[in-house]
Amino acid sequence: MIVLLSIISIPLFLFALWHLLCSILSTLEMSKTKKTQESIGIDNYRVAILYTTCNDYNHIAFNSLTKQAKVNYDIFILDDSNDKEVIEKIDESAFFHRNVSIIRRSNRQGYKGGNINHWLFNYPDVHKYDYILLADADENISPLFLNKMLTECIAGCRYSRA
């Protein structure tokens, strides 16, 4: 019995220690990111989030995009859906957010790439965005992702990932 408890307690202890270490490092990273953001002034940049979907809308993933902290951003739902239920869900979700636009096209050529190109070539204010984030229908991102992405990109990186 004692041997069994010691076998179980060691992994549990290591698991708890790992999560404590991750929590401490996360807190340190957030304070470092905040200082960097203040010195760079990320609130001066605008981001267009292109959320692509075709009958695979995921409200959890979409909601993760709407909760980005302290960044100027607009969300464009590039919807190629033909399922009426999915279209209704998208319309309902977008209704509650002032910075969300739905863009649908009659010609669904080119799949996802065609959908993105349609926005790039037909949206009149595409030039007002400094950065573009492409998000697939099932991508769930953290609330600080855009902060981190902007901080890294402005500092000189060529790409950033979730």
C-alpha positions as CSV (number, residue, x, y, z in Angstrom):
1,M,0.0,0.0,0.0
2,I,2.8,2.4,0.9
3,V,4.7,1.5,-2.3
4,L,1.6,2.2,-4.4
5,L,1.0,5.6,-2.7
6,S,4.6,6.6,-3.3
7,I,4.4,5.5,-7.0
8,I,1.3,7.6,-7.5
9,S,2.4,10.6,-5.4
10,I,5.7,11.2,-7.3
11,P,4.0,11.8,-10.7
12,L,1.4,14.0,-9.0
13,F,4.0,16.0,-7.3
14,L,5.9,16.4,-10.6
15,F,2.7,17.4,-12.3
16,A,1.9,20.0,-9.7
17,L,5.5,21.3,-9.8
18,W,5.3,21.6,-13.6
19,H,2.1,23.6,-13.5
20,L,3.5,25.9,-10.8
21,L,6.6,26.6,-13.0
22,C,4.4,27.2,-16.1
23,S,2.3,29.6,-14.1
24,I,5.3,31.6,-12.8
25,L,6.9,31.7,-16.3
26,S,3.6,32.8,-17.8
27,T,3.3,35.7,-15.3
28,L,6.8,36.8,-16.0
29,E,6.2,36.6,-19.8
30,M,3.0,38.7,-19.5
31,S,4.8,41.5,-17.5
32,K,7.6,41.5,-20.1
33,T,5.1,41.6,-22.9
34,K,3.3,44.5,-21.3
35,K,6.5,46.6,-21.0
36,T,7.4,45.8,-24.6
37,Q,3.9,46.7,-25.8
38,E,4.1,50.0,-24.0
39,S,7.4,50.9,-25.5
40,I,6.3,49.9,-29.0
41,G,2.8,51.3,-28.9
42,I,0.9,48.4,-30.4
43,D,-2.4,50.2,-30.1
44,N,-1.3,52.3,-33.0
45,Y,-1.5,49.3,-35.4
46,R,-4.6,47.8,-37.0
47,V,-5.1,44.1,-37.6
48,A,-7.6,42.5,-40.0
49,I,-8.6,39.0,-38.8
50,L,-9.8,36.9,-41.7
51,Y,-11.9,34.0,-40.4
52,T,-12.5,31.6,-43.2
53,T,-15.4,29.1,-43.1
54,C,-17.4,26.8,-45.4
55,N,-20.1,25.0,-43.5
56,D,-17.7,24.4,-40.6
57,Y,-18.4,27.4,-38.4
58,N,-17.2,26.9,-34.8
59,H,-18.6,29.5,-32.3
60,I,-15.9,28.7,-29.7
61,A,-13.1,29.4,-32.2
62,F,-14.9,32.5,-33.4
63,N,-15.4,33.8,-29.8
64,S,-11.7,33.4,-29.1
65,L,-11.1,35.9,-31.9
66,T,-13.5,38.4,-30.4
67,K,-11.7,38.4,-27.1
68,Q,-8.3,39.8,-28.2
69,A,-7.0,42.3,-25.6
70,K,-5.9,45.8,-26.2
71,V,-5.4,45.6,-30.0
72,N,-7.2,47.5,-32.7
73,Y,-8.7,44.8,-34.9
74,D,-11.6,44.0,-37.1
75,I,-12.9,40.5,-37.9
76,F,-14.0,39.5,-41.4
77,I,-15.9,36.3,-41.6
78,L,-15.2,35.1,-45.1
79,D,-18.2,32.7,-45.4
80,D,-18.5,30.3,-48.3
81,S,-21.2,28.3,-46.5
82,N,-24.3,27.0,-48.3
83,D,-25.9,25.3,-45.3
84,K,-28.7,27.6,-44.1
85,E,-28.3,26.6,-40.4
86,V,-24.6,27.4,-40.5
87,I,-25.3,30.8,-42.2
88,E,-27.9,31.6,-39.5
89,K,-25.4,30.8,-36.7
90,I,-22.8,33.0,-38.3
91,D,-25.3,35.9,-38.7
92,E,-26.4,35.6,-35.1
93,S,-22.8,35.6,-33.8
94,A,-21.7,38.6,-35.9
95,F,-24.8,40.6,-34.8
96,F,-23.4,41.0,-31.3
97,H,-20.0,42.4,-32.3
98,R,-19.5,45.9,-33.7
99,N,-16.1,45.0,-35.3
100,V,-17.3,42.0,-37.2
101,S,-18.3,41.9,-40.9
102,I,-19.6,39.0,-42.9
103,I,-18.4,38.7,-46.5
104,R,-20.1,36.2,-48.8
105,R,-19.4,35.6,-52.4
106,S,-21.7,34.1,-55.1
107,N,-18.8,32.5,-56.9
108,R,-16.9,30.0,-54.7
109,Q,-14.0,29.5,-57.0
110,G,-10.6,28.8,-55.5
111,Y,-11.8,27.4,-52.2
112,K,-10.1,29.1,-49.2
113,G,-7.4,30.9,-51.2
114,G,-10.1,32.3,-53.5
115,N,-12.1,33.5,-50.5
116,I,-9.0,35.3,-49.2
117,N,-8.2,36.8,-52.6
118,H,-11.8,37.9,-53.0
119,W,-11.4,40.0,-49.8
120,L,-8.0,41.3,-50.7
121,F,-9.1,42.5,-54.1
122,N,-12.7,43.7,-53.3
123,Y,-12.5,45.2,-49.8
124,P,-12.1,48.9,-50.3
125,D,-10.3,49.6,-47.0
126,V,-7.7,46.8,-47.1
127,H,-4.9,49.4,-47.1
128,K,-5.9,50.7,-43.6
129,Y,-4.6,47.4,-41.9
130,D,-1.0,47.0,-40.9
131,Y,-1.2,43.3,-40.4
132,I,-3.5,40.4,-41.4
133,L,-4.2,37.3,-39.3
134,L,-5.6,34.3,-41.2
135,A,-7.7,32.1,-39.0
136,D,-9.4,28.9,-40.0
137,A,-12.8,28.0,-38.7
138,D,-11.4,25.6,-36.0
139,E,-8.6,27.8,-34.7
140,N,-8.9,28.7,-31.0
141,I,-6.4,31.4,-30.0
142,S,-5.6,32.9,-26.7
143,P,-6.7,36.4,-25.7
144,L,-3.2,37.7,-25.8
145,F,-2.2,36.2,-29.2
146,L,-2.6,39.4,-31.2
147,N,-0.6,41.3,-28.5
148,K,2.2,38.8,-28.8
149,M,2.1,38.7,-32.6
150,L,2.2,42.4,-32.9
151,T,5.0,42.7,-30.4
152,E,7.1,40.1,-32.3
153,C,6.3,41.4,-35.8
154,I,7.0,45.0,-34.9
155,A,10.3,44.0,-33.3
156,G,11.3,42.5,-36.6
157,C,10.2,38.9,-36.9
158,R,8.8,37.7,-40.2
159,Y,6.0,35.5,-38.9
160,S,4.4,34.5,-35.7
161,R,2.4,31.5,-34.7
162,A,-0.2,30.6,-32.1
